[in-house]
Amino acid sequence: IGSKPDVVADGVNVFSSVAESTSAYTNMSGTSMSAPAVTGTLGLLTSFYQQLYSTNAPLLLGTNAPLASTLRGLLIHTADQLGTNVGPSYTYGWGLIDPVAAATLITNNYTSQSVTFIKEVRLVSGDYIQFPVVLTNNKPFKATITWSDPPGTTTTWALNPTNHMLVNDLDLRAITPRGTTNFTWVHNPSLPANAATTGDNNLDNVEQISIPNPTSGT
């Protein structure tokens, strides 16, 4: 089992079109409103990504659409924090989607020629990759990894199962100039109302590190 939801979107009293006529609108609530918001956002981000990289920079990150895991990572990384506790929660996931922030991250990545912000890499079992990151004293830092995991072993249906379904367990770490290791956010499924802590996440195919007050260095 892992932490869900990943993100949330507006779903209460959303003013939108309805099927009564070609000019009919009304307020509606529920996943019928929030799900299209997420889907539409992903479609727009994909179009924007391809517009930048296919037309203007064919030798950069690639001319194809971003990976599904990349899109998921963009929404998670740029989501607005919700709830009273810092970090993800079983209620709001990583937060409320922020399409403008996600598009800005794509723009910044294009401007940097794919040097700084978005990385799409392939790893084989037992492999690792390192990226040097220069941080500034007290300037918050956040890093997120996401990957598409193959289906786990099929189990008998159960309510709130405790089976670990993750096949590929990637681990994100941030090492300070002094050698201190920063770990990712983790949840305790047995205590879903509790705030997230940090440690070794072996449940989810998304991991995030947040360093609110780093020390200057690489």
KOLVO-215214 format. One record per residue: residue number from 1; x, y, z of N, C-alpha, C in turn. Coordinates in Angstrom, 2 decimals. Layout:
N
    i      n.u      n.v      n.w     ca.u     ca.v     ca.w      c.u      c.v      c.w
  NUM        X        Y        Z        X        Y        Z        X        Y        Z
...
//
This chain:
218
    i      n.u      n.v      n.w     ca.u     ca.v     ca.w      c.u      c.v      c.w
    1     0.85    -1.19     0.00     0.00     0.00     0.00     0.89     1.23     0.00
    2     0.33     2.34    -0.44     1.08     3.58    -0.48     0.18     4.74    -0.11
    3     0.72     5.92    -0.25    -0.01     7.13     0.15    -0.86     7.63    -1.01
    4    -2.13     7.78    -0.80    -3.06     8.35    -1.76    -3.98     9.31    -1.01
    5    -4.50    10.35    -1.66    -4.31    10.69    -3.07    -2.95    11.32    -3.34
    6    -2.60    11.46    -4.62    -1.38    12.18    -4.98    -1.58    13.69    -4.86
    7    -2.65    14.18    -5.46    -2.97    15.61    -5.42    -4.49    15.77    -5.36
    8    -4.94    16.98    -5.12    -6.37    17.28    -5.14    -6.61    18.49    -6.03
    9    -7.88    18.68    -6.43    -8.28    19.83    -7.24    -9.63    20.32    -6.75
   10    -9.97    21.55    -7.12   -11.26    22.13    -6.71   -12.41    21.23    -7.15
   11   -13.32    20.95    -6.21   -14.45    20.09    -6.54   -15.73    20.50    -5.85
   12   -15.79    21.69    -5.30   -16.99    22.16    -4.59   -17.46    23.46    -5.23
   13   -18.72    23.47    -5.67   -19.33    24.66    -6.28   -18.48    25.22    -7.42
   14   -18.11    24.33    -8.34   -17.32    24.74    -9.51   -18.29    25.16   -10.62
   15   -18.11    26.35   -11.14   -18.97    26.88   -12.22   -18.46    26.34   -13.54
   16   -19.28    25.54   -14.23   -18.82    24.87   -15.45   -19.98    24.64   -16.40
   17   -19.65    24.20   -17.59   -20.66    23.91   -18.61   -21.41    22.62   -18.28
   18   -22.67    22.55   -18.71   -23.49    21.35   -18.55   -24.13    21.02   -19.90
   19   -24.77    19.85   -19.97   -25.20    19.31   -21.25   -26.57    19.79   -21.72
   20   -27.26    20.61   -20.94   -28.62    21.01   -21.33   -28.66    21.77   -22.66
   21   -27.62    22.57   -22.92   -27.55    23.29   -24.19   -26.10    23.68   -24.43
   22   -25.86    24.29   -25.60   -24.48    24.68   -25.93   -24.02    25.92   -25.18
   23   -24.94    26.54   -24.43   -24.56    27.74   -23.68   -24.97    27.65   -22.21
   24   -25.18    26.41   -21.71   -25.67    26.22   -20.34   -24.50    26.06   -19.37
   25   -24.60    26.72   -18.22   -23.59    26.62   -17.16   -24.31    26.48   -15.83
   26   -23.62    25.86   -14.86   -24.16    25.78   -13.52   -23.04    25.46   -12.54
   27   -23.33    25.53   -11.25   -22.38    25.13   -10.22   -22.58    23.66    -9.89
   28   -21.50    22.92    -9.85   -21.56    21.50    -9.54   -20.41    21.14    -8.60
   29   -20.56    20.01    -7.91   -19.55    19.56    -6.96   -19.25    18.08    -7.17
   30   -18.09    17.66    -6.68   -17.72    16.25    -6.71   -16.54    15.97    -7.62
   31   -16.22    14.69    -7.75   -15.10    14.30    -8.61   -15.40    14.57   -10.08
   32   -16.69    14.75   -10.43   -17.05    15.11   -11.81   -16.50    16.49   -12.16
   33   -16.17    17.28   -11.18   -15.57    18.59   -11.40   -14.05    18.55   -11.22
   34   -13.59    17.89   -10.17   -12.15    17.90    -9.88   -11.35    17.05   -10.86
   35   -11.88    15.90   -11.26   -11.14    15.03   -12.18   -10.89    15.69   -13.53
   36   -11.90    16.36   -14.15   -11.61    17.05   -15.41   -10.59    18.17   -15.25
   37   -10.56    18.81   -14.08    -9.58    19.87   -13.87    -8.16    19.31   -13.93
   38    -7.96    18.16   -13.30    -6.64    17.53   -13.33    -6.31    17.05   -14.73
   39    -7.28    16.37   -15.37    -7.05    15.85   -16.71    -6.76    16.96   -17.70
   40    -7.56    18.04   -17.64    -7.33    19.17   -18.54    -5.99    19.83   -18.30
   41    -5.61    19.94   -17.04    -4.30    20.51   -16.72    -3.17    19.69   -17.32
   42    -3.27    18.37   -17.19    -2.23    17.49   -17.75    -2.16    17.62   -19.27
   43    -3.33    17.74   -19.90    -3.35    17.92   -21.35    -2.69    19.22   -21.78
   44    -2.99    20.30   -21.07    -2.39    21.60   -21.38    -0.88    21.59   -21.14
   45    -0.44    20.96   -20.06     1.00    20.90   -19.77     1.73    20.08   -20.83
   46     1.10    18.99   -21.28     1.72    18.18   -22.34     1.85    18.98   -23.62
   47     0.80    19.70   -23.98     0.82    20.53   -25.20     1.89    21.61   -25.09
   48     1.97    22.25   -23.94     2.95    23.32   -23.73     4.38    22.77   -23.80
   49     4.59    21.63   -23.17     5.89    20.97   -23.16     6.33    20.66   -24.59
   50     5.42    20.08   -25.38     5.77    19.73   -26.76     5.98    20.97   -27.62
   51     5.20    22.00   -27.36     5.36    23.25   -28.11     6.76    23.82   -27.92
   52     7.24    23.82   -26.70     8.58    24.34   -26.42     9.66    23.47   -27.01
   53     9.62    22.19   -26.71    10.75    21.32   -27.03    10.73    20.78   -28.45
   54     9.56    20.63   -29.05     9.52    20.13   -30.41     9.81    21.22   -31.43
   55     9.32    22.41   -31.18     9.44    23.50   -32.15    10.73    24.28   -31.98
   56    11.07    24.61   -30.74    12.17    25.55   -30.50    13.47    24.90   -30.08
   57    13.40    23.69   -29.56    14.62    23.11   -29.00    14.63    21.59   -29.18
   58    14.70    21.10   -30.42    14.59    19.67   -30.66    15.73    18.84   -30.09
   59    16.84    19.48   -29.72    17.98    18.73   -29.21    18.04    18.72   -27.70
   60    17.03    19.32   -27.05    17.06    19.38   -25.59    16.41    18.13   -25.01
   61    15.44    18.29   -24.13    14.92    17.16   -23.35    14.29    16.10   -24.23
   62    13.81    16.46   -25.40    13.21    15.47   -26.28    12.01    16.06   -27.01
   63    11.70    15.48   -28.16    10.59    15.99   -28.96     9.29    15.27   -28.66
   64     9.34    14.22   -27.86     8.13    13.49   -27.52     7.43    14.14   -26.33
   65     6.23    13.64   -26.07     5.51    14.10   -24.88     6.28    13.70   -23.63
   66     6.11    14.43   -22.55     6.77    14.03   -21.29     6.25    12.69   -20.82
   67     7.08    11.97   -20.10     6.65    10.70   -19.52     5.48    10.92   -18.57
   68     4.65     9.91   -18.42     3.55     9.99   -17.47     4.06    10.30   -16.07
   69     5.19     9.69   -15.71     5.76     9.94   -14.39     6.27    11.37   -14.27
   70     6.72    11.96   -15.38     7.16    13.35   -15.36     5.99    14.29   -15.11
   71     4.88    14.05   -15.81     3.68    14.87   -15.59     3.21    14.76   -14.15
   72     3.20    13.55   -13.64     2.78    13.33   -12.25     3.71    14.07   -11.30
   73     5.00    13.99   -11.58     5.97    14.69   -10.75     5.79    16.20   -10.80
   74     5.47    16.73   -11.98     5.25    18.17   -12.11     4.10    18.64   -11.23
   75     2.97    17.90   -11.26     1.83    18.28   -10.45     2.14    18.18    -8.96
   76     2.81    17.10    -8.57     3.13    16.90    -7.16     4.13    17.95    -6.67
   77     5.16    18.19    -7.46     6.23    19.09    -7.03     5.75    20.53    -6.88
   78     4.79    20.94    -7.72     4.35    22.33    -7.72     3.03    22.52    -6.98
   79     2.48    21.47    -6.36     1.20    21.59    -5.66     1.32    22.51    -4.45
   80     0.22    23.20    -4.14     0.17    24.08    -2.98    -0.16    23.27    -1.73
   81     0.62    23.46    -0.70     0.43    22.75     0.56    -0.97    23.00     1.13
   82    -1.63    21.93     1.57    -2.93    22.03     2.23    -2.87    21.32     3.57
   83    -3.75    21.72     4.47    -3.77    21.10     5.79    -2.89    21.85     6.77
   84    -2.98    21.44     8.02    -2.25    22.13     9.08    -0.83    21.62     9.26
   85    -0.53    20.41     8.75     0.79    19.83     8.92     1.64    20.03     7.68
   86     2.94    20.19     7.88     3.88    20.29     6.76     4.05    18.92     6.13
   87     4.17    18.89     4.81     4.36    17.62     4.12     3.05    17.05     3.61
   88     3.10    15.89     2.97     1.91    15.27     2.39     0.99    14.71     3.47
   89    -0.26    14.43     3.08    -1.22    13.85     4.01    -2.10    12.86     3.26
   90    -2.78    12.00     4.02    -3.72    11.06     3.41    -5.01    11.77     3.01
   91    -5.21    13.00     3.43    -6.41    13.75     3.07    -6.21    14.53     1.78
   92    -5.09    15.24     1.67    -4.85    16.13     0.52    -3.73    15.67    -0.38
   93    -3.09    14.57    -0.08    -1.92    14.18    -0.86    -0.83    15.22    -0.72
   94    -0.25    15.59    -1.86     0.82    16.59    -1.86     0.29    18.00    -1.96
   95    -1.05    18.14    -2.10    -1.63    19.47    -2.09    -2.54    19.74    -3.28
   96    -2.92    21.01    -3.41    -3.81    21.48    -4.47    -3.00    21.77    -5.73
   97    -3.43    21.21    -6.86    -2.67    21.43    -8.09    -2.58    22.91    -8.42
   98    -1.43    23.31    -8.97    -1.18    24.71    -9.35    -0.67    24.69   -10.79
   99    -1.57    24.72   -11.77    -1.16    24.62   -13.18    -0.16    25.69   -13.61
  100    -0.32    26.92   -13.10     0.60    27.99   -13.49     2.01    27.68   -12.98
  101     2.12    27.20   -11.75     3.43    26.86   -11.20     4.07    25.73   -11.99
  102     3.27    24.75   -12.40     3.81    23.64   -13.19     4.30    24.12   -14.55
  103     3.52    24.99   -15.20     3.93    25.53   -16.49     5.19    26.39   -16.35
  104     5.29    27.13   -15.25     6.47    27.94   -14.99     7.71    27.08   -14.82
  105     7.55    25.94   -14.16     8.68    25.02   -13.98     9.15    24.49   -15.34
  106     8.22    24.16   -16.23     8.58    23.72   -17.58     9.32    24.84   -18.31
  107     8.82    26.07   -18.19     9.47    27.22   -18.83    10.89    27.41   -18.30
  108    11.05    27.35   -16.99    12.38    27.52   -16.40    13.33    26.43   -16.85
  109    12.81    25.22   -17.00    13.64    24.12   -17.46    14.08    24.35   -18.91
  110    13.16    24.83   -19.73    13.50    25.13   -21.13    14.55    26.24   -21.20
  111    14.37    27.28   -20.39    15.31    28.39   -20.39    16.71    27.95   -19.98
  112    16.79    27.00   -19.04    18.09    26.50   -18.58    18.66    25.43   -19.50
  113    17.96    25.12   -20.60    18.35    24.06   -21.53    18.44    22.71   -20.83
  114    17.45    22.45   -20.00    17.29    21.16   -19.30    18.43    20.85   -18.35
  115    19.13    21.90   -17.91    20.26    21.69   -17.00    19.80    21.58   -15.55
  116    18.76    22.32   -15.18    18.51    22.55   -13.77    17.31    21.83   -13.19
  117    16.17    21.84   -13.87    14.92    21.60   -13.15    14.30    20.23   -13.37
  118    14.20    19.77   -14.61    13.50    18.51   -14.90    14.48    17.52   -15.50
  119    14.52    16.32   -14.96    15.39    15.27   -15.46    14.56    14.03   -15.75
  120    14.76    13.44   -16.93    14.18    12.14   -17.25    15.33    11.18   -17.50
  121    15.47    10.19   -16.63    16.61     9.27   -16.72    16.12     7.83   -16.63
  122    16.94     6.92   -17.10    16.66     5.49   -17.03    17.67     4.83   -16.10
  123    17.19     4.08   -15.14    18.05     3.36   -14.21    17.82     1.86   -14.33
  124    18.90     1.08   -14.22    18.77    -0.38   -14.13    18.90    -0.78   -12.67
  125    18.53    -2.01   -12.36    18.54    -2.48   -10.98    19.92    -2.31   -10.34
  126    19.94    -1.69    -9.18    21.18    -1.47    -8.46    21.95    -0.24    -8.87
  127    21.45     0.47    -9.88    22.15     1.65   -10.38    21.74     2.88    -9.56
  128    22.49     3.98    -9.74    22.15     5.24    -9.09    22.62     6.38    -9.96
  129    22.11     7.57    -9.68    22.54     8.76   -10.40    22.62     9.90    -9.40
  130    23.60    10.78    -9.60    23.80    11.91    -8.70    23.72    13.21    -9.49
  131    23.14    14.25    -8.86    23.09    15.58    -9.45    23.63    16.57    -8.42
  132    24.65    17.35    -8.78    25.11    18.40    -7.86    24.13    19.56    -7.86
  133    23.76    20.02    -6.69    22.81    21.12    -6.55    23.43    22.16    -5.62
  134    23.52    23.38    -6.07    24.09    24.46    -5.26    22.94    25.17    -4.54
  135    22.97    25.12    -3.21    21.92    25.74    -2.41    22.43    27.00    -1.72
  136    21.50    27.87    -1.42    21.82    29.14    -0.76    21.28    29.12     0.66
  137    22.04    29.66     1.57    21.67    29.67     2.98    20.25    30.17     3.19
  138    19.43    29.35     3.88    18.06    29.68     4.27    17.08    29.84     3.10
  139    17.48    29.47     1.87    16.57    29.49     0.73    16.00    28.08     0.56
  140    14.70    27.88     0.78    14.12    26.52     0.79    14.41    25.74    -0.50
  141    14.60    24.45    -0.32    14.90    23.54    -1.43    13.95    22.35    -1.38
  142    13.53    21.91    -2.56    12.65    20.75    -2.65    13.02    19.93    -3.87
  143    13.06    18.62    -3.73    13.34    17.71    -4.84    12.32    16.58    -4.81
  144    11.84    16.17    -5.99    10.83    15.14    -6.11    11.22    14.14    -7.19
  145    11.06    12.85    -6.92    11.21    11.84    -7.96     9.91    11.05    -8.07
  146     9.57    10.68    -9.29     8.41     9.82    -9.55     8.79     8.82   -10.62
  147     8.20     7.66   -10.58     8.46     6.66   -11.62     7.22     5.77   -11.80
  148     7.11     5.21   -12.99     6.00     4.31   -13.29     6.41     2.89   -12.91
  149     5.76     2.36   -11.90     6.12     1.04   -11.38     5.25    -0.03   -12.04
  150     5.83    -1.21   -12.35     5.02    -2.30   -12.91     4.06    -2.85   -11.86
  151     3.01    -3.57   -12.28     2.05    -4.12   -11.32     2.74    -5.05   -10.32
  152     2.30    -4.97    -9.06     2.82    -5.87    -8.04     2.14    -7.23    -8.10
  153     2.46    -8.08    -7.17     1.88    -9.42    -7.12     0.40    -9.34    -6.75
  154    -0.43   -10.01    -7.54    -1.87   -10.00    -7.28    -2.18   -10.68    -5.96
  155    -3.04   -10.05    -5.17    -3.43   -10.62    -3.88    -4.95   -10.72    -3.80
  156    -5.42   -11.46    -2.84    -6.85   -11.57    -2.60    -7.40   -10.23    -2.15
  157    -8.61    -9.90    -2.64    -9.21    -8.62    -2.28    -9.38    -8.53    -0.77
  158    -9.09    -7.35    -0.22    -9.26    -7.13     1.22    -9.45    -5.64     1.46
  159   -10.12    -5.30     2.54   -10.29    -3.91     2.94    -9.04    -3.43     3.64
  160    -8.49    -2.32     3.16    -7.26    -1.75     3.73    -6.14    -2.79     3.83
  161    -5.75    -3.38     2.70    -4.69    -4.40     2.74    -3.35    -3.79     3.16
  162    -2.49    -4.60     3.72    -1.17    -4.13     4.17    -0.05    -4.66     3.28
  163    -0.40    -5.30     2.16     0.63    -5.85     1.27     1.47    -4.73     0.66
  164     2.78    -4.93     0.62     3.66    -4.00    -0.05     3.67    -4.34    -1.54
  165     3.17    -3.43    -2.38     3.02    -3.70    -3.80     4.12    -3.08    -4.65
  166     5.01    -2.29    -4.06     6.05    -1.61    -4.82     7.05    -2.64    -5.37
  167     7.34    -2.56    -6.67     8.30    -3.46    -7.30     9.68    -2.83    -7.33
  168     9.75    -1.61    -7.85    11.02    -0.88    -7.91    11.04     0.19    -6.83
  169    11.89     0.02    -5.85    11.96     0.94    -4.72    13.14     1.88    -4.92
  170    12.87     3.03    -5.55    13.91     4.04    -5.69    14.00     4.86    -4.41
  171    15.18     5.33    -4.08    15.39     6.10    -2.86    16.03     7.44    -3.20
  172    15.37     8.51    -2.80    15.87     9.85    -3.00    16.58    10.32    -1.73
  173    17.79    10.86    -1.89    18.55    11.37    -0.75    19.20    12.69    -1.14
  174    19.35    13.58    -0.19    20.09    14.82    -0.39    21.22    14.86     0.63
  175    22.45    14.91     0.14    23.63    14.87     1.01    24.20    16.28     1.14
  176    24.34    16.75     2.36    24.86    18.10     2.59    26.37    18.13     2.39
  177    26.96    19.34     2.26    28.42    19.44     2.13    29.17    18.78     3.28
  178    28.53    18.69     4.46    29.18    18.06     5.61    28.89    16.56     5.69
  179    28.16    16.03     4.73    27.91    14.60     4.70    26.64    14.15     5.38
  180    25.82    15.08     5.86    24.55    14.73     6.50    23.54    14.33     5.43
  181    22.78    13.26     5.69    21.80    12.77     4.72    20.40    13.27     5.09
  182    19.74    13.88     4.13    18.34    14.28     4.27    17.46    13.22     3.63
  183    16.44    12.76     4.37    15.56    11.70     3.90    14.23    12.27     3.42
  184    13.42    11.40     2.84    12.16    11.80     2.23    11.01    11.74     3.23
  185     9.89    12.37     2.82     8.66    12.27     3.60     8.15    10.84     3.60
  186     7.64    10.40     4.74     7.03     9.07     4.85     5.76     9.17     5.69
  187     4.82     8.25     5.41     3.59     8.14     6.18     3.57     6.82     6.94
  188     2.83     6.80     8.01     2.55     5.55     8.72     1.12     5.15     8.41
  189     0.91     4.13     7.56    -0.45     3.74     7.17    -1.33     3.36     8.37
  190    -0.71     2.93     9.45    -1.48     2.55    10.63    -2.01     3.75    11.39
  191    -1.41     4.93    11.12    -1.82     6.16    11.79    -2.03     7.25    10.73
  192    -3.06     7.10     9.91    -3.23     8.00     8.76    -3.47     9.45     9.14
  193    -3.97     9.73    10.35    -4.24    11.11    10.75    -2.97    11.83    11.20
  194    -1.91    11.07    11.46    -0.68    11.69    11.94     0.05    12.44    10.84
  195     0.84    13.44    11.23     1.64    14.19    10.27     2.72    13.30     9.68
  196     3.10    13.58     8.44     4.19    12.86     7.81     5.51    13.16     8.53
  197     6.39    12.17     8.54     7.72    12.34     9.11     8.73    12.09     7.99
  198    10.00    12.00     8.31    11.01    11.71     7.29    11.69    10.38     7.61
  199    12.10     9.70     6.55    12.74     8.40     6.71    12.86     7.72     5.37
  200    12.90     6.38     5.39    13.05     5.57     4.17    11.67     5.16     3.69
  201    11.23     5.70     2.57     9.92     5.40     2.01    10.04     4.16     1.11
  202     9.41     3.06     1.52     9.43     1.84     0.72     8.03     1.44     0.26
  203     7.10     2.42     0.25     5.72     2.14    -0.13     5.30     2.81    -1.44
  204     5.87     3.96    -1.76     5.34     4.80    -2.83     6.29     4.92    -4.02
  205     5.71     5.16    -5.20     6.54     5.45    -6.37     6.63     6.95    -6.62
  206     6.63     7.68    -5.53     6.97     9.11    -5.52     7.67     9.39    -4.19
  207     8.75    10.14    -4.25     9.46    10.53    -3.03     9.84    12.00    -3.15
  208     9.81    12.68    -2.01    10.14    14.10    -2.00    10.95    14.46    -0.76
  209    11.94    15.30    -0.98    12.75    15.84     0.10    12.51    17.34     0.18
  210    12.33    17.83     1.38    12.14    19.26     1.61    13.15    19.73     2.64
  211    13.93    20.75     2.28    14.92    21.33     3.19    14.58    22.81     3.35
  212    13.88    23.19     4.40    13.42    24.58     4.52    14.52    25.60     4.76
  213    15.59    25.19     5.45    16.67    26.12     5.78    18.04    25.49     5.51
  214    18.40    25.34     4.24    19.69    24.69     3.95    20.87    25.62     4.24
  215    22.01    25.01     4.35    23.27    25.76     4.45    23.87    25.91     3.07
  216    24.46    27.04     2.79    25.03    27.29     1.45    26.08    26.24     1.12
  217    26.05    25.77    -0.11    27.02    24.79    -0.56    26.44    23.85    -1.59
  218    27.25    22.86    -2.00    26.85    21.89    -3.01    26.52    20.55    -2.35
//
